[in-house]
């Protein structure tokens, strides 16, 4: 069996709570158990050697051979050109989905004695996720349009040589003044292809197009 001892060195942290992947924890316990059986000694738990937002790196050391074995509390996920801990990505995604932000996340985690992301880290992850969302949505929209086009051609559904795709359209447009002026920039249209059942979206205002128009 493994006897876990605490270590009071200043290089390691032993306070608060952490969110840990059960799979990674199981693999880590197996590694410690296997090493303890091979080396025939106790394993000393050192604590947290590094923290990145919600995720941490935990460390334990063999008493006999002084080998230090480390464990990441969360898996690494590729996002754009960089890799991030999945728990950090999930935390930011949760705030995006619920309309929260970095401050809300910090308050929630603080009440559970769990460290949160810094404001800078939250904003950077939010920006990276926004870029990833845009790329994914654009890819899916183009794919859905191509599939609807191919279906229309295969069924000879054309108008003056142009594929006639049957779609279902709905939308909403908020207003910024009384009655029905509908002048807000948050108006959005949703289009469903009747064949693929996939949707496309279109907003009244696009910052990229607006900048391009001003630059001619």
Secondary structure, DSSP 8 states (H G I E B T S, - for coil): ---EE----TTSB--SB----HHHHHHHHHHHHHHHHHHTS-EEEEEEEEEETTEEEEEEEETTT--EEEEESS-EEEETTEEEEHHHHHHHHHHHHHT--HHHHHHHHHHTTB----HHHHHHHHHHHHHHHHHHHHHHHHHHHHHHHHHHHHTT-EETTEE---EEEEEE---SSSSS----TT-EEEEEETTT--EEEEES--HHHHHHHHT-
